[in-house]
Amino acid sequence: MTATLWLVATPIGNLGDLQPRAIEVLAAADLVCCEDTRRTGLLLHHAGIKAKRMAVCNEHTEHDLIDRVLRVLDDGGDVAVVSDAGTPGVSDPGERLVRAVVDSPHAVSAVPGPSAAIMAVTISGLDTSRFVFDGFLPRKGRERGARLADVAAERRTTVLYEAPHRALKTLADLADVCGPNRVVVVTRELTKLHEKVVRGTLGTIDIGEPRGEYVFVIEGVPFDDTPLTEDDIRGLLTTAIESGLSKRDAAAHVAAETGQPKRDVYQLTLDLVTSSSVGGHCSGHERQLAGLRDERTRRVPDLALFVE
């Protein structure tokens, strides 16, 4: 039988969620890789398992652990990977080990089970037909601002993780970029005795004193499926060009946002700018467009609101 790297989901709070198959795989593994040997040791003890060998696998050690894992697999042994809670490899160590084993002759499999992200979106009451998991946001800088902007523009339900000491700041930043009326569901201590789920809008939600790890589930941007008219598209183009985009970039942006053919949108851009240059018959917006039509190198300013 081919040696296998197993990613084993463990409870996110309630030990009763440890599956019998997870116990079998952990008991049989020649090496158990975990974030914290003491914490995983307690879980194994609860399950009546004495691990053959254990190794620390976290963001600092995972890369250096690859060679050891491959040697165990080469010798015919199985390796199990667990995180402190939930499914390894999802905002937790495991991804680099999987990539390394995928490139080897050995197999990769998983014992599915608890996941805070899946549980949170399931009980949120928001649209679950399409959702996106975005893990932890960057802590600061332009990358954080860009990711927040992505969440604000996302039409699907978004799931985020957040640490307690950053929870209030992230909610405030989300309210700034998404607007105060966007619905959000905040969960913590899932499956535990003091499980808490708070529903509200970004402008009004009160999560109390932050404690424990959080999962935020954010409503997608409301979608209006009313067919766009040419006047609608011209209005979007006007806004894009006045914000500093060139004609070509404005057309590409509006085409991407509306799903309209880029060639048709670009032609409307040319018509709009041309009509704005006819003296005596143009509106204030059109005169502004005329003054902007040759500024090909201007771009939308960087989103610096969240730079710390």
C-alpha positions in Angstrom: 0.0 0.0 0.0 1.3 3.5 -0.9 2.5 5.5 2.1 0.2 8.5 2.7 0.3 11.9 4.1 -3.0 12.4 6.0 -4.5 15.8 6.9 -6.7 15.0 9.9 -9.4 17.5 11.0 -9.6 17.8 14.8 -12.3 19.4 17.0 -12.6 23.2 17.1 -13.9 23.1 20.7 -16.0 20.1 21.5 -14.0 16.9 21.9 -17.0 14.8 21.0 -16.5 15.9 17.4 -13.3 13.8 17.0 -14.3 11.2 14.4 -13.5 7.4 14.9 -11.7 7.4 11.5 -9.5 10.3 12.7 -8.6 8.2 15.8 -7.7 5.2 13.6 -5.4 7.3 11.3 -3.7 9.1 14.2 -3.1 5.8 16.0 -1.6 4.1 12.9 0.6 7.1 11.9 4.4 6.6 12.1 4.7 10.4 12.6 2.2 13.0 13.8 3.0 16.6 12.8 1.2 19.2 15.0 1.4 22.8 15.9 1.8 22.2 19.7 2.9 18.8 21.0 1.4 19.4 24.4 -2.0 20.4 23.1 -2.1 17.5 20.6 -0.8 15.2 23.2 -3.8 15.9 25.4 -6.1 15.2 22.4 -4.4 11.9 21.7 -4.6 11.0 25.4 -8.3 11.7 25.4 -8.7 9.4 22.4 -6.6 6.7 24.0 -3.7 7.0 21.5 0.0 6.9 22.2 1.8 8.5 19.3 4.8 6.7 17.9 6.6 10.0 17.0 5.6 13.6 17.1 7.1 16.7 15.4 6.2 20.4 15.7 4.8 21.8 12.4 4.1 25.5 12.5 4.7 28.5 10.2 8.4 28.5 11.3 9.2 24.8 11.1 7.0 23.4 8.3 9.5 24.0 5.6 12.3 22.3 7.5 10.0 19.4 8.3 9.6 18.4 4.6 12.7 16.2 4.4 11.8 14.3 7.5 8.2 13.7 6.4 9.4 12.4 3.0 11.9 10.1 4.6 9.1 8.5 6.7 7.0 8.1 3.6 9.9 6.7 1.7 10.3 4.1 4.4 6.6 3.1 4.0 5.2 4.8 7.0 2.1 7.1 7.1 2.3 10.7 8.4 -0.6 12.5 10.0 -0.9 16.3 10.1 -3.1 18.1 12.6 -3.6 21.7 13.6 -4.5 22.9 17.1 -8.2 23.0 16.0 -10.1 22.3 12.8 -8.8 21.4 9.4 -5.0 21.6 8.7 -3.8 23.4 5.6 -6.6 26.0 5.8 -5.1 29.1 7.4 -3.0 26.6 9.4 0.2 24.6 8.6 0.0 21.8 6.1 -0.1 23.4 2.7 3.7 23.2 2.1 3.8 19.6 3.2 1.0 18.8 0.8 2.8 20.5 -2.1 6.0 18.6 -1.3 4.3 15.2 -1.2 2.2 15.8 -4.3 5.5 16.1 -6.1 6.7 12.7 -4.7 5.5 9.2 -5.5 3.4 9.2 -2.3 -0.3 9.8 -1.7 -2.1 12.7 0.0 -5.5 12.2 1.6 -7.6 13.6 4.4 -10.0 12.8 7.2 -12.6 15.6 6.9 -14.2 17.1 9.9 -14.7 20.3 11.8 -14.0 23.6 10.2 -14.8 27.0 11.8 -15.2 28.6 8.4 -17.7 26.1 7.1 -19.7 26.0 10.4 -19.9 29.8 10.6 -21.1 30.3 7.0 -23.6 27.4 7.5 -25.3 29.0 10.5 -24.9 32.6 9.3 -28.3 32.8 7.5 -26.5 34.5 4.6 -26.3 33.2 1.0 -24.3 29.9 1.0 -24.8 29.1 -2.7 -21.6 31.0 -3.4 -19.0 32.1 -0.8 -15.3 32.9 -0.6 -12.9 32.2 2.3 -10.3 34.9 2.7 -8.6 33.7 5.9 -6.8 36.4 7.9 -6.5 39.9 6.4 -3.0 41.4 6.3 -2.4 43.3 9.5 -1.4 46.7 8.0 -0.2 48.5 4.9 -1.4 48.8 1.3 -2.0 45.0 1.1 -4.5 45.3 3.9 -6.3 48.2 2.1 -6.3 46.2 -1.1 -7.8 43.1 0.5 -10.5 45.2 2.3 -11.4 46.8 -1.1 -11.7 43.2 -2.5 -14.1 42.3 0.3 -16.1 45.5 -0.3 -16.5 44.6 -4.0 -17.2 40.9 -3.5 -20.6 39.8 -4.6 -20.3 36.4 -2.9 -20.6 35.9 0.9 -17.1 36.4 2.4 -15.7 34.4 5.4 -12.8 35.9 7.4 -10.8 34.8 10.4 -9.7 37.3 13.0 -7.7 37.4 16.3 -9.4 38.9 19.3 -7.0 41.9 19.6 -7.7 43.0 16.0 -11.5 42.2 15.9 -12.8 45.6 16.6 -10.4 47.4 14.2 -11.2 45.0 11.4 -15.0 45.5 11.9 -14.4 49.3 11.8 -12.3 49.0 8.7 -14.9 46.8 7.0 -17.6 49.3 7.9 -15.6 52.1 6.2 -15.1 50.2 2.9 -18.4 48.2 2.8 -20.6 50.8 4.3 -22.5 50.6 7.6 -25.5 48.7 6.2 -23.7 45.6 5.0 -24.9 42.6 7.1 -22.3 40.7 9.1 -22.4 37.6 11.3 -19.7 37.3 14.0 -19.0 34.0 15.7 -16.7 32.8 18.4 -16.2 29.8 20.6 -18.0 27.6 18.1 -19.1 24.2 19.4 -17.9 25.2 22.9 -20.1 25.8 26.0 -20.1 29.6 25.5 -20.6 29.6 21.7 -21.6 33.0 20.6 -23.2 34.2 17.3 -23.9 37.9 16.8 -25.8 39.2 13.8 -26.2 42.8 12.7 -24.9 45.4 10.3 -21.3 46.7 10.1 -22.5 50.0 11.4 -24.4 48.7 14.4 -23.0 45.3 15.5 -21.8 45.0 19.1 -19.6 42.0 19.9 -18.8 43.1 23.4 -15.3 42.7 24.8 -13.3 40.7 22.3 -12.3 37.2 23.5 -11.4 34.1 21.6 -10.8 33.5 17.8 -13.5 35.0 15.6 -15.1 34.1 12.3 -16.7 37.0 10.3 -19.3 36.2 7.7 -20.0 39.2 5.5 -22.8 39.7 3.1 -21.9 40.1 -0.5 -22.4 43.4 -2.2 -26.0 43.7 -3.2 -26.4 42.7 -6.9 -28.9 44.5 -9.2 -29.7 42.4 -12.1 -31.6 45.1 -13.9 -30.2 45.3 -17.5 -27.9 48.3 -17.9 -28.7 51.0 -20.5 -26.1 52.9 -22.5 -26.8 55.9 -20.3 -26.0 53.8 -17.2 -22.7 52.7 -18.8 -21.9 56.3 -19.8 -22.4 57.3 -16.2 -20.0 54.7 -15.0 -17.5 55.7 -17.6 -17.8 59.4 -16.6 -17.1 58.5 -12.9 -14.2 56.3 -13.9 -12.5 58.9 -16.1 -13.1 61.7 -13.5 -11.4 59.5 -10.9 -8.2 59.6 -13.0 -8.4 56.6 -15.3 -7.4 56.8 -18.9 -10.0 56.1 -21.5 -8.7 52.6 -22.1 -8.4 51.8 -18.4 -11.9 53.2 -17.7 -13.4 51.1 -20.5 -11.6 48.0 -19.1 -12.8 48.7 -15.6 -16.4 49.3 -16.5 -16.5 46.3 -18.8 -15.2 44.1 -16.0 -17.7 45.5 -13.5 -20.7 45.2 -15.8 -19.9 42.1 -17.8 -20.3 44.1 -21.0 -18.1 43.5 -24.1 -14.9 45.5 -23.7 -15.0 46.7 -27.4 -18.5 48.1 -27.0 -17.7 49.9 -23.8 -14.5 51.3 -25.3 -16.5 52.7 -28.3 -18.9 54.3 -25.8 -15.9 55.9 -24.1 -14.6 57.3 -27.4 -18.1 58.6 -28.3 -18.4 60.2 -24.8 -15.1 62.0 -24.9 -15.6 63.1 -28.5 -19.1 64.5 -27.7 -17.6 66.3 -24.7 -15.2 68.3 -26.9 -18.0 70.0 -29.0 -18.0 73.6 -27.8 -21.1 75.2 -26.5 -23.2 72.1 -26.2 -21.6 70.2 -23.4 -22.5 69.8 -19.7 -20.2 70.4 -16.8 -19.3 66.7 -16.6 -18.6 66.7 -20.3 -16.3 69.7 -20.1 -14.4 68.0 -17.3 -14.1 64.9 -19.5 -12.7 67.0 -22.3 -10.0 68.4 -20.0 -9.1 64.8 -19.0 -9.1 63.1 -22.4 -5.3 63.4 -23.0 -4.2 62.5 -19.5 -3.3 59.0 -20.3 -1.0 58.3 -17.5 -3.2 59.2 -14.6 -4.4 56.4 -12.3 -6.7 55.9 -9.3 -4.8 56.9 -6.2 -3.7 54.1 -4.0 -6.1 53.1 -1.2 -4.1 54.5 1.7 -6.9 54.7 4.2 -5.7 51.7 6.1 -1.9 52.3 6.0 -0.7 52.3 9.6 
